[in-house]
């Protein structure tokens, strides 16, 4: 907030004037500190209460100089303070300070760049899964109207400094949901250079932008229009399957998750064991629906005899509590 440093400067000047007035009255008129403070206040505010003691000629000259030097400064500072409060700048200042404090505490969070239709849906989904996230958008009013009290940063996501304020170095993932592919490519390039380990998911409007975004560093590129069309077509051919997936990913199925369990999350005692031994270890009720091998290939409905080794992941279906218990059994 640029107004805050200006106000601090003027208040510093007022403070110096008050100290100078107190010092002058104490030296010239030999007033006590409280009397000197009283005389300084009624002089610079031109209230005109009775003097503590009749002033000498030197004291009167000093009072004249004090009034001339202090009146304009005091009046301006008071006017600026009133404007600062009335215009809401003070509330915005403390709100911004609160946001920056909250951002400094975030670690392993998700950054959403752009709060259009895709950004809004991403934010709602993350909120439903209780994942920490911060929104970057140039229109704070848009965020307040759809998701009030969300952690948001007003600014241009293509600016590296804005990304740093959002904690890009500590973030686990970044979602580029801006409507312009060129802006998304620029953000992906900047984000990848600032955090080489984070997962980056970007939106693309044109098919020709997919290769550019991946080359810039995006792990996944999503075309909302293409997915929407496929979704509608599949609802015609396989309605029950799509409705079930929608149930899992929507608010109605918030308590049910499909999640990947990495090798490191598997209990130590059953690592490098068969899938059956792992799933039966301290049963939590989760079901295995697939595995991802070290080559990144997926195997659906794998055999119970499959050995789970380092670099592999198990895809499980279960409630949040069940999956959490499975991870907590890592002993």
ZANUKE-76192 format. One record per residue: residue in one letter; x, y, z of N, C-alpha, C, CB in turn. Coordinates in pm, whole numbers, padded with zeros to 5 digits, always signed. Glycine has a CB too. Layout:
AXYZXYZXYZXYZ ...
This chain:
X+00086-00119+00000+00000+00000+00000+00089+00124+00000-00097+00000+00123 X+00085+00202-00108+00173+00318-00119+00137+00427-00021+00169+00373-00260 X+00010+00437+00023-00032+00543+00111+00025+00528+00251-00182+00548+00118 X+00053+00403+00291+00100+00379+00427+00235+00443+00453+00109+00230+00453 X+00337+00425+00368+00465+00493+00393+00451+00644+00397+00565+00455+00287 X+00363+00701+00312+00343+00846+00313+00287+00891+00447+00249+00887+00199 X+00191+00819+00499+00133+00854+00629+00237+00843+00740+00013+00765+00660 X+00319+00741+00733+00423+00724+00834+00520+00841+00832+00498+00592+00812 X+00549+00891+00713+00640+01006+00703+00579+01128+00771+00672+01038+00556 X+00448+01153+00741+00385+01271+00801+00367+01257+00952+00251+01296+00735 X+00337+01138+00998+00326+01118+01142+00462+01132+01210+00265+00982+01172 X+00566+01093+01139+00701+01112+01193+00732+01260+01208+00806+01044+01103 X+00689+01340+01109+00710+01484+01116+00635+01544+01235+00666+01552+00985 X+00508+01502+01254+00429+01550+01367+00495+01513+01499+00286+01492+01361 X+00547+01390+01505+00615+01346+01627+00737+01433+01655+00658+01198+01615 X+00812+01465+01550+00931+01549+01567+00891+01689+01615+01011+01558+01435 X+00780+01741+01559+00733+01874+01599+00692+01874+01746+00615+01918+01512 X+00622+01768+01789+00581+01759+01929+00702+01751+02021+00490+01636+01951 X+00798+01669+01986+00919+01658+02068+00994+01791+02071+01012+01547+02013 X+00999+01858+01953+01065+01990+01949+00993+02092+02034+01073+02040+01806 X+00857+02090+02031+00780+02183+02115+00801+02158+02262+00633+02172+02082 X+00798+02031+02302+00819+01997+02444+00957+02043+02489+00803+01845+02468 X+01056+02013+02406+01194+02051+02440+01208+02204+02451+01293+01997+02335 X+01147+02276+02355+01157+02422+02357+01093+02483+02481+01091+02479+02233 X+00972+02442+02517+00905+02496+02635+00980+02461+02764+00761+02445+02642 X+01038+02342+02768+01112+02303+02888+01239+02384+02905+01145+02154+02884 X+01304+02418+02791+01429+02494+02799+01403+02643+02817+01514+02471+02674 X+01311+02697+02733+01289+02842+02735+01208+02886+02856+01217+02887+02609 X+01101+02812+02890+01013+02853+03000+01033+02771+03127+00869+02841+02956 X+01124+02673+03122+01150+02586+03238+01024+02515+03286+01210+02669+03353 X+00937+02475+03190+00815+02401+03223+00849+02256+03258+00714+02406+03106 X+00761+02195+03340+00768+02052+03361+00729+01981+03232+00677+02008+03480 X+00761+01851+03223+00731+01777+03099+00583+01781+03066+00778+01632+03112 X+00498+01756+03166+00354+01754+03141+00304+01891+03098+00279+01706+03265 X+00354+01996+03162+00314+02132+03123+00362+02163+02980+00371+02236+03223 X+00485+02121+02950+00540+02144+02816+00460+02069+02710+00688+02102+02810 X+00419+01946+02742+00338+01868+02649+00202+01934+02628+00320+01724+02702 X+00142+01980+02736+00011+02047+02729+00020+02172+02641-00039+02084+02869 X+00122+02253+02662+00139+02376+02586+00165+02345+02437+00256+02460+02645 X+00241+02239+02411+00269+02201+02273+00142+02158+02201+00373+02087+02268 X+00059+02078+02266-00063+02029+02204-00161+02142+02175-00129+01926+02294 X-00185+02230+02273-00282+02338+02250-00228+02440+02151-00318+02408+02383 X-00095+02445+02136-00037+02539+02040-00051+02488+01897+00110+02564+02072 X-00012+02364+01873-00015+02312+01735-00157+02284+01689+00069+02184+01725 X-00250+02262+01782-00391+02241+01744-00469+02372+01742-00457+02143+01839 X-00406+02479+01786-00466+02615+01792-00600+02614+01867-00488+02671+01648 X-00607+02530+01973-00729+02526+02053-00745+02653+02136-00728+02403+02146 X-00634+02702+02191-00639+02830+02261-00683+02824+02406-00729+02920+02189 X-00658+02714+02474-00685+02709+02617-00588+02801+02691-00675+02565+02671 X-00615+02819+02821-00531+02908+02903-00388+02851+02913-00592+02925+03046 X-00291+02941+02907-00152+02900+02920-00124+02852+03062-00058+03015+02883 X-00031+02761+03075+00006+02709+03207+00061+02821+03293+00109+02595+03194 X+00149+02898+03235+00207+03016+03301+00221+03124+03194+00347+02983+03369 X+00214+03251+03234+00237+03358+03136+00372+03339+03068+00230+03497+03204 X+00372+03353+02936+00494+03331+02861+00582+03454+02858+00461+03287+02720 X+00711+03432+02854+00806+03540+02833+00805+03576+02686+00948+03500+02881 X+00874+03684+02654+00883+03723+02513+00947+03611+02429+00965+03852+02498 X+01047+03548+02486+01112+03438+02414+01015+03322+02394+01237+03389+02490 X+00932+03297+02495+00833+03189+02486+00727+03219+02382+00767+03166+02621 X+00687+03350+02374+00586+03387+02274+00641+03371+02132+00538+03531+02298 X+00766+03414+02112+00827+03398+01980+00836+03251+01943+00968+03462+01978 X+00874+03169+02040+00883+03025+02015+00745+02967+01979+00942+02951+02139 X+00639+03015+02048+00504+02967+02020+00461+03004+01878+00404+03026+02122 X+00495+03126+01835+00462+03169+01700+00529+03079+01596+00503+03316+01678 X+00659+03055+01616+00734+02969+01523+00675+02828+01522+00883+02965+01561 X+00638+02778+01641+00581+02643+01651+00448+02633+01577+00563+02605+01798 X+00364+02735+01590+00234+02734+01522+00253+02734+01370+00149+02854+01565 X+00342+02822+01323+00363+02835+01178+00419+02706+01118+00459+02952+01149 X+00512+02644+01188+00577+02524+01134+00493+02398+01149+00710+02503+01203 X+00402+02398+01243+00329+02274+01272+00186+02271+01217+00324+02254+01420 X+00123+02385+01201-00020+02387+01167-00048+02315+01034-00070+02530+01160 X+00027+02351+00929+00001+02292+00799+00027+02142+00799+00087+02360+00692 X+00135+02101+00867+00168+01959+00872+00061+01880+00947+00304+01938+00939 X+00018+01932+01060-00082+01864+01140-00215+01853+01065-00103+01937+01273 X-00255+01962+01000-00382+01963+00926-00378+01864+00811-00411+02104+00873 X-00267+01860+00738-00256+01768+00625-00259+01623+00672-00128+01795+00546 X-00184+01593+00779-00180+01456+00831-00318+01412+00878-00080+01445+00945 X-00392+01501+00944-00526+01468+00991-00621+01443+00874-00580+01581+01080 X-00609+01526+00770-00692+01508+00651-00661+01376+00581-00672+01625+00554 X-00532+01342+00571-00494+01217+00506-00540+01096+00587-00343+01211+00487 X-00532+01106+00719-00577+00997+00804-00727+00974+00788-00542+01026+00951 X-00802+01084+00784-00946+01073+00765-00979+01010+00630-01013+01210+00776 X-00908+01053+00526-00927+00996+00392-00888+00849+00390-00846+01074+00288 X-00779+00816+00459-00729+00680+00465-00832+00584+00524-00600+00675+00546 X-00901+00631+00630-01001+00548+00697-01131+00545+00616-01028+00601+00839 X-01176+00663+00571-01304+00672+00501-01304+00598+00368-01340+00816+00477 X-01192+00596+00299-01185+00531+00168-01166+00380+00176-01073+00591+00088 X-01145+00329+00295-01126+00185+00312-00984+00140+00291-01215+00112+00218 X-00890+00234+00272-00752+00197+00249-00693+00127+00371-00669+00320+00215 X-00733+00169+00490-00679+00108+00611-00725-00037+00622-00722+00188+00735 X-00853-00060+00593-00905-00198+00597-00835-00284+00494-01058-00199+00573 X-00812-00227+00374-00742-00302+00269-00598-00332+00309-00744-00223+00137 X-00536-00237+00379-00398-00256+00423-00387-00374+00519-00344-00128+00489 X-00474-00377+00620-00469-00485+00719-00512-00618+00657-00558-00451+00838 X-00606-00613+00561-00647-00735+00492-00531-00791+00411-00768-00708+00402 X-00461-00701+00341-00346-00743+00261-00236-00799+00349-00293-00626+00178 X-00216-00737+00464-00113-00785+00557-00149-00923+00610-00095-00686+00674 X-00278-00944+00638-00325-01074+00686-00305-01182+00580-00473-01066+00726 X-00333-01146+00453-00315-01241+00343-00169-01279+00328-00368-01181+00211 X-00079-01181+00333+00063-01209+00317+00115-01296+00430+00141-01080+00311 X+00063-01275+00552+00102-01359+00665+00057-01503+00644+00044-01304+00797 X-00067-01519+00594-00119-01653+00567-00041-01722+00455-00268-01644+00529 X-00002-01645+00352+00074-01702+00241+00211-01753+00285+00090-01599+00130 X+00273-01681+00379+00405-01721+00428+00400-01853+00503+00462-01613+00517 X+00282-01889+00555+00268-02013+00633+00236-02133+00544+00160-01996+00738 X+00194-02108+00420+00155-02217+00331+00276-02299+00286+00082-02163+00210 X+00256-02429+00275+00361-02518+00225+00293-02638+00160+00459-02563+00341 X+00335-02674+00040+00273-02786-00030+00134-02755-00080+00268-02905+00061 X+00106-02629-00105-00027-02585-00147-00037-02582-00299-00058-02446-00089 X-00156-02545-00347-00182-02534-00491-00206-02388-00527-00305-02622-00532 X-00150-02344-00637-00171-02207-00686-00261-02213-00809-00034-02138-00720 X-00370-02138-00805-00462-02131-00919-00446-01995-00986-00611-02154-00874 X-00402-01994-01110-00383-01870-01185-00503-01846-01275-00252-01874-01268 X-00581-01746-01243-00701-01716-01320-00824-01770-01252-00690-01772-01461 X-00928-01684-01241-01048-01726-01169-01171-01711-01258-01066-01644-01041 X-01159-01767-01379-01276-01775-01466-01356-01899-01432-01234-01776-01615 X-01426-01955-01528-01510-02072-01502-01426-02193-01461-01593-02106-01627 X-01312-02213-01528-01227-02327-01495-01157-02309-01360-01123-02350-01604 X-01109-02188-01336-01044-02160-01208-01141-02174-01092-00985-02021-01208 X-01264-02129-01112-01368-02140-01008-01396-02286-00976-01497-02069-01053 X-01412-02368-01079-01441-02510-01056-01324-02579-00988-01475-02580-01188 X-01202-02544-01028-01084-02604-00964-01079-02567-00817-00954-02557-01035 X-01111-02440-00786-01110-02395-00646-01215-02467-00564-01132-02244-00639 X-01334-02484-00620-01441-02554-00547-01403-02699-00519-01572-02548-00626 X-01342-02765-00618-01303-02905-00600-01195-02919-00494-01254-02963-00733 X-01094-02831-00499-00987-02834-00399-01042-02805-00259-00877-02734-00435 X-01135-02711-00254-01197-02679-00125-01273-02801-00070-01291-02558-00140 X-01343-02872-00160-01416-02990-00118-01325-03100-00065-01498-03042-00232 X-01204-03108-00121-01108-03209-00077-01014-03157+00031-01027-03259-00196 X-01044-03037+00080-00967-02977+00190-00818-02965+00156-00985-03059+00318 X-00790-02919+00035-00653-02895-00010-00626-02745-00004-00630-02950-00156 X-00515-02706+00057-00481-02564+00067-00449-02508-00071-00361-02544+00162 X-00503-02390-00100-00476-02328-00230-00484-02177-00217-00576-02378-00337 X-00423-02110-00313-00430-01964-00323-00465-01927-00466-00296-01898-00279 X-00551-01828-00481-00597-01785-00613-00525-01657-00653-00751-01763-00613 X-00479-01652-00777-00419-01529-00831-00509-01479-00943-00272-01554-00883 X-00558-01356-00928-00643-01297-01031-00634-01146-01019-00791-01347-01018 X-00658-01077-01129-00649-00932-01128-00777-00864-01082-00613-00881-01264 X-00884-00942-01065-01013-00885-01023-01056-00948-00890-01121-00906-01132 X-01029-00877-00781-01064-00929-00649-01215-00941-00633-01007-00840-00540 X-01291-00852-00699-01437-00853-00687-01495-00985-00738-01499-00735-00763 X-01434-01040-00843-01483-01165-00899-01471-01279-00798-01406-01200-01028 X-01358-01282-00727-01337-01387-00628-01432-01370-00511-01192-01386-00578 X-01448-01247-00464-01535-01220-00349-01679-01255-00379-01525-01075-00308 X-01721-01238-00506-01860-01263-00540-01892-01412-00546-01893-01199-00673 X-01794-01495-00584-01819-01639-00598-01771-01718-00476-01751-01691-00722 X-01654-01684-00424-01599-01759-00311-01539-01661-00210-01491-01860-00359 X-01625-01596-00130-01575-01500-00032-01488-01566+00074-01692-01428+00035 X-01399-01486+00131-01309-01531+00238-01206-01635+00192-01391-01589+00351 X-01186-01646+00061-01083-01735+00010-00949-01662+00010-01118-01784-00133 X-00841-01739+00022-00708-01681+00020-00674-01646-00125-00603-01780+00080 X-00667-01517-00154-00643-01473-00291-00538-01363-00295-00773-01424-00356 X-00471-01355-00407-00368-01254-00430-00404-01178-00556-00225-01319-00441 X-00427-01049-00542-00464-00967-00657-00338-00926-00732-00544-00841-00613 X-00330-00966-00857-00212-00933-00936-00210-01011-01067-00085-00962-00856 X-00104-00988-01144-00085-01052-01273-00002-01178-01255-00018-00956-01374 X-00060-01294-01284+00010-01421-01263+00131-01438-01354-00086-01535-01284 X+00141-01357-01459+00258-01366-01547+00380-01296-01488+00227-01306-01683 X+00359-01227-01376+00468-01156-01308+00534-01251-01209+00414-01029-01235 X+00664-01270-01221+00737-01361-01132+00723-01320-00985+00884-01365-01170 X+00722-01190-00958+00712-01143-00819+00579-01183-00757+00730-00990-00813 X+00473-01181-00836+00342-01223-00786+00343-01372-00754+00231-01190-00888 X+00405-01451-00841+00415-01595-00816+00497-01623-00690+00478-01666-00937 X+00600-01545-00668+00683-01564-00548+00604-01529-00422+00811-01477-00556 X+00520-01423-00431+00437-01387-00317+00338-01498-00284+00363-01256-00345 X+00295-01571-00388+00200-01681-00369+00269-01807-00316+00128-01713-00500 X+00401-01800-00296+00475-01914-00242+00505-02021-00346+00399-01975-00130 X+00542-01978-00467+00567-02072-00576+00678-02172-00541+00603-01997-00703 X+00778-02128-00464+00889-02218-00429+00846-02331-00337+01001-02140-00364 X+00738-02308-00259+00691-02408-00163+00568-02484-00212+00660-02342-00030 X+00512-02443-00324+00387-02503-00374+00411-02642-00430+00324-02413-00481 X+00310-02726-00420+00320-02862-00475+00268-02867-00618+00242-02961-00388 X+00172-02780-00650+00111-02782-00783+00069-02642-00825-00010-02876-00787 X+00053-02625-00955+00006-02498-01010-00094-02527-01121+00124-02411-01062 X-00205-02456-01120-00309-02471-01222-00317-02341-01302-00447-02506-01158 X-00288-02347-01431-00298-02230-01519-00434-02233-01586-00183-02228-01626 X-00522-02142-01547-00658-02142-01601-00692-02011-01670-00758-02169-01489 X-00592-01942-01721-00617-01817-01793-00676-01848-01931-00486-01734-01806 X-00757-01759-01986-00822-01787-02115-00729-01781-02235-00933-01691-02135 X-00613-01715-02219-00521-01699-02331-00407-01799-02322-00465-01556-02335 X-00386-01878-02427-00282-01980-02427-00143-01918-02411-00287-02061-02555 X-00121-01802-02472+00011-01737-02464+00044-01704-02319+00014-01610-02550 X-00055-01655-02243-00032-01624-02102-00003-01751-02023-00154-01551-02042 X-00074-01857-02054-00051-01984-01984+00089-02038-02011-00156-02087-02024 X+00135-02026-02136+00270-02071-02171+00373-01991-02092+00296-02057-02322 X+00352-01860-02082+00446-01773-02011+00451-01810-01863+00405-01625-02028 X+00333-01835-01803+00328-01871-01661+00397-02005-01638+00183-01877-01612 X+00371-02101-01726+00433-02233-01712+00585-02222-01716+00383-02329-01822 X+00637-02143-01809+00782-02122-01819+00838-02062-01691+00815-02032-01937 X+00771-01959-01640+00817-01893-01518+00808-01985-01398+00735-01767-01492 X+00695-02055-01385+00675-02145-01271+00777-02258-01271+00534-02203-01273 X+00803-02315-01388+00899-02425-01395+01040-02380-01358+00899-02487-01534 X+01074-02258-01394+01207-02207-01359+01218-02175-01210+01238-02081-01441 X+01105-02142-01148+01106-02109-01004+01091-02232-00916+00995-02011-00973 X+01029-02338-00969+01010-02460-00892+01011-02578-00989+00876-02457-00811 X+01123-02647-00995+01141-02755-01094+01067-02883-01056+01288-02785-01111 X+01024-02895-00930+00964-03019-00883+00811-03016-00878+01016-03052-00747 X+00753-02900-00889+00608-02890-00875+00535-02949-00996+00566-02745-00855 X+00410-02986-00973+00326-03038-01081+00249-02921-01142+00228-03148-01030 X+00252-02909-01274+00187-02797-01342+00080-02851-01437+00291-02712-01421 X-00042-02804-01417-00154-02840-01504-00203-02713-01571-00270-02910-01425 X-00213-02714-01702-00251-02593-01774-00371-02617-01863-00134-02542-01857 X-00449-02514-01879-00559-02515-01974-00507-02476-02112-00673-02418-01928 X-00569-02529-02216-00536-02490-02354-00665-02475-02433-00442-02595-02421 X-00670-02370-02513-00788-02348-02598-00769-02408-02736-00817-02199-02611 X-00644-02404-02786-00613-02456-02919-00528-02581-02909-00543-02350-03003 X-00553-02678-02997-00476-02803-02995-00328-02778-03024-00534-02901-03097 X-00300-02673-03101-00160-02643-03136-00080-02593-03016-00155-02539-03246 X-00149-02556-02908-00081-02504-02789-00036-02615-02694-00171-02408-02715 X-00088-02736-02714-00057-02846-02622+00092-02876-02620-00135-02972-02660 X+00152-02891-02738+00296-02922-02746+00379-02810-02686+00338-02947-02891 X+00339-02685-02709+00413-02571-02656+00409-02568-02504+00357-02440-02713 X+00291-02596-02448+00277-02595-02303+00358-02707-02238+00130-02608-02264 X+00358-02824-02300+00436-02935-02245+00585-02908-02257+00400-03065-02315 X+00624-02847-02368+00765-02812-02385+00808-02706-02285+00791-02764-02529 X+00714-02618-02248+00744-02513-02150+00757-02570-02009+00635-02406-02152 X+00700-02690-01987+00715-02752-01856+00588-02802-01792+00778-02657-01765 X+00476-02798-01862+00350-02846-01805+00347-02998-01801+00231-02792-01885 X+00304-03054-01688+00292-03199-01676+00168-03250-01748+00287-03240-01529 X+00062-03172-01740-00064-03209-01805-00125-03086-01869-00164-03273-01704 X-00188-03107-01985-00257-02998-02055-00401-03043-02078-00184-02962-02191 X-00495-02959-02037-00636-02991-02046-00705-02897-02145-00703-02982-01907 X-00788-02955-02234-00870-02875-02323-01015-02887-02276-00854-02922-02474 X-01067-02789-02204-01202-02797-02146-01311-02828-02249-01235-02668-02077 X-01303-02766-02366-01407-02789-02468-01406-02934-02515-01387-02695-02588 X-01288-02989-02535-01275-03127-02582-01328-03224-02477-01128-03160-02616 X-01289-03200-02350-01334-03288-02242-01485-03279-02225-01263-03252-02110 X-01539-03156-02237-01683-03138-02224-01759-03214-02330-01719-02991-02231 X-01711-03210-02454-01777-03282-02562-01770-03433-02543-01714-03245-02696 X-01652-03482-02503-01636-03625-02477-01726-03670-02362-01490-03659-02445 X-01736-03585-02260-01818-03617-02145-01964-03632-02185-01802-03509-02036 X-02013-03540-02264-02154-03546-02307-02181-03667-02395-02192-03418-02381 X-02085-03698-02485-02103-03812-02574-02101-03943-02495-01993-03814-02681 X-02013-03952-02396-02004-04074-02316-02127-04092-02228-01880-04071-02229 X-02189-03981-02189-02313-03990-02113-02423-04059-02194-02359-03851-02069 X-02411-04050-02326-02508-04116-02413-02477-04265-02424-02508-04052-02553 X-02347-04300-02442-02308-04440-02464-02291-04518-02334-02179-04446-02544 X-02238-04450-02229-02215-04519-02101-02261-04429-01986-02065-04557-02084 X-02389-04404-01976-02439-04308-01876-02410-04346-01732-02586-04292-01893 X-02425-04473-01697-02406-04515-01558-02261-04496-01513-02448-04660-01540 X-02169-04529-01604-02026-04515-01570-01990-04369-01545-01938-04573-01683 X-02033-04282-01634-02001-04140-01620-02069-04080-01498-02043-04064-01746 X-02192-04121-01472-02263-04070-01353-02191-04114-01226-02409-04120-01352 X-02135-04235-01227-02061-04284-01111-01933-04202-01092-02027-04434-01127 X-01863-04174-01202-01741-04093-01193-01775-03952-01145-01669-04087-01331 X-01885-03896-01197-01928-03764-01152-01961-03765-01003-02050-03717-01234 X-02018-03874-00957-02051-03887-00816-01925-03885-00731-02130-04015-00791 X-01821-03956-00777-01696-03962-00702-01626-03827-00698-01604-04066-00762 X-01631-03755-00810-01558-03628-00819-01639-03509-00773-01513-03605-00960 X-01770-03526-00758-01855-03414-00719-01872-03403-00569-01988-03426-00783 X-01953-03307-00528-01975-03282-00387-02047-03398-00320-02053-03153-00368 X-02135-03467-00396-02209-03578-00338-02117-03690-00294-02312-03631-00437 X-02008-03711-00369-01914-03816-00334-01789-03764-00269-01877-03894-00457 X-01804-03656-00194-01688-03591-00133-01613-03684-00040-01731-03468-00058 X-01686-03775+00028-01622-03862+00125-01553-03982+00060-01723-03911+00225 X-01573-04001-00073-01515-04116-00143-01404-04066-00235-01625-04193-00224 X-01290-04132-00229-01175-04087-00306-01115-04200-00388-01071-04029-00215 X-01059-04164-00502-00967-04251-00575-00831-04186-00560-01008-04269-00728 X-00738-04258-00501-00608-04197-00472-00497-04296-00501-00601-04150-00325 X-00378-04242-00532-00263-04329-00556-00178-04337-00429-00178-04276-00675 X-00139-04457-00393-00052-04480-00278+00085-04518-00330-00111-04592-00183 X+00183-04434-00305+00318-04461-00355+00386-04569-00272+00402-04332-00355 X+00494-04622-00324+00572-04726-00256+00615-04680-00118+00695-04764-00340 X+00652-04552-00108+00699-04499+00020+00588-04492+00124+00760-04361+00000 X+00461-04487+00079+00348-04481+00172+00302-04619+00219+00232-04409+00107 X+00356-04723+00156+00320-04859+00194+00391-04894+00326+00358-04961+00082 X+00323-04962+00419+00389-05003+00543+00521-05075+00516+00297-05093+00625 X+00623-05042+00592+00757-05095+00569+00760-05248+00570+00853-05041+00675 X+00681-05307+00658+00685-05453+00674+00635-05528+00552+00603-05494+00794 X+00556-05463+00467+00500-05533+00352+00547-05475+00219+00350-05531+00357 X+00649-05393+00222+00706-05345+00096+00771-05461+00021+00808-05231+00121 X+00770-05452-00111+00825-05557-00197+00750-05689-00176+00975-05577-00169 X+00622-05676-00140+00537-05794-00122+00431-05798-00232+00471-05794+00018 X+00349-05901-00230+00242-05911-00329+00132-05811-00298+00185-06055-00334 X+00054-05780-00398-00057-05686-00380-00155-05737-00275-00130-05663-00513 X-00177-05868-00272-00270-05926-00175-00221-05904-00033-00288-06076-00202 X-00091-05925-00009-00036-05908+00126-00045-05762+00170+00111-05954+00129 X-00024-05670+00076-00030-05527+00110-00172-05485+00144+00023-05443-00007 X-00267-05530+00064-00406-05488+00085-00466-05553+00210-00491-05523-00036 X-00413-05669+00251-00466-05736+00369-00393-05696+00497-00458-05886+00351 X-00287-05618+00484-00211-05574+00601-00293-05470+00677-00072-05517+00560 X-00333-05504+00800-00415-05415+00883-00529-05357+00799-00328-05300+00943 X-00618-05439+00757-00725-05403+00666-00793-05272+00704-00827-05514+00659 X-00804-05184+00607-00871-05055+00631-00998-05040+00548-00775-04939+00600 X-01023-05136+00458-01145-05132+00379-01129-05072+00241-01247-05055+00451 X-01008-05030+00204-00986-04974+00071-00978-05086-00031-00858-04887+00067 X-01008-05053-00156-01002-05151-00264-00903-05105-00370-01143-05172-00325 X-00824-05199-00420-00729-05167-00527-00800-05177-00662-00605-05263-00523 X-00790-05071-00742-00853-05071-00873-00749-05069-00986-00947-04951-00886 X-00622-05055-00948-00517-05054-01050-00382-05023-00990-00549-04953-01158 X-00278-05039-01070-00143-05001-01029-00076-04925-01143-00059-05126-00990 X+00024-04846-01106+00105-04773-01204+00248-04822-01187+00095-04616-01184 X+00305-04882-01293+00440-04938-01279+00547-04832-01294+00462-05047-01381 X+00671-04874-01285+00782-04777-01287+00797-04710-01423+00913-04846-01250 X+00737-04767-01526+00741-04707-01660+00627-04610-01684+00739-04816-01765 X+00540-04593-01583+00429-04502-01596+00307-04563-01662+00471-04382-01672 X+00308-04694-01685+00196-04764-01747+00096-04807-01640+00246-04886-01828 X-00033-04802-01676-00138-04841-01582-00184-04984-01610-00257-04742-01591 X-00207-05057-01503-00261-05192-01512-00390-05195-01431-00159-05300-01461 X-00503-05213-01498-00633-05213-01433-00665-05352-01380-00742-05166-01530 X-00722-05357-01262-00759-05483-01197-00642-05581-01196-00881-05546-01267 X-00531-05545-01134-00411-05630-01137-00429-05758-01057-00291-05552-01084 X-00345-05855-01086-00347-05983-01015-00299-05965-00872-00260-06087-01088 X-00353-06044-00781-00311-06037-00641-00166-06078-00622-00400-06126-00557 X-00109-06150-00720+00030-06196-00710+00131-06091-00756+00049-06322-00790 X+00082-05975-00802+00171-05870-00851+00259-05819-00738+00090-05753-00914 X+00391-05816-00760+00485-05766-00660+00496-05615-00674+00625-05834-00675 X+00475-05544-00563+00485-05397-00562+00626-05358-00519+00377-05333-00467 X+00701-05299-00613+00839-05261-00585+00855-05108-00590+00935-05328-00687 X+00976-05064-00562+01004-04920-00557+00972-04853-00691+01152-04896-00521 X+00906-04739-00685+00869-04664-00805+00728-04692-00851+00964-04695-00915 X+00663-04795-00794+00528-04829-00834+00426-04760-00742+00507-04981-00831 X+00303-04746-00790+00195-04685-00713+00071-04772-00722+00165-04542-00762 X-00004-04773-00612-00129-04849-00608-00245-04751-00612-00136-04939-00481 X-00339-04770-00703-00457-04686-00712-00568-04752-00629-00502-04666-00861 X-00616-04680-00529-00714-04737-00437-00842-04654-00436-00657-04748-00295 X-00951-04721-00401-01082-04658-00389-01129-04676-00246-01184-04717-00490 X-01166-04565-00181-01212-04573-00043-01245-04436+00011-01109-04640+00044 X-01288-04432+00133-01319-04304+00197-01190-04235+00238-01412-04324+00320 X-01199-04107+00269-01080-04033+00311-01019-04095+00436-01116-03887+00337 X-01105-04136+00530-01056-04194+00654-00987-04328+00629-01171-04213+00753 X-01044-04410+00541-00984-04539+00511-00847-04524+00447-01076-04619+00419 X-00837-04433+00350-00708-04411+00283-00608-04350+00381-00725-04319+00161 X-00657-04260+00467-00570-04201+00568-00516-04306+00664-00644-04094+00645 X-00603-04400+00705-00559-04508+00794-00455-04596+00728-00678-04593+00839 X-00471-04619+00598-00374-04702+00526-00236-04636+00527-00421-04726+00382 X-00233-04505+00508-00105-04433+00510-00047-04426+00650-00124-04291+00454 X-00134-04412+00750-00086-04402+00888-00029-04533+00938-00198-04357+00979 X-00065-04644+00874-00012-04774+00913+00128-04797+00860-00102-04884+00866 X+00192-04690+00813+00328-04700+00761+00426-04714+00878+00364-04575+00674 X+00452-04834+00919+00536-04863+01036+00657-04946+00996+00454-04935+01145 
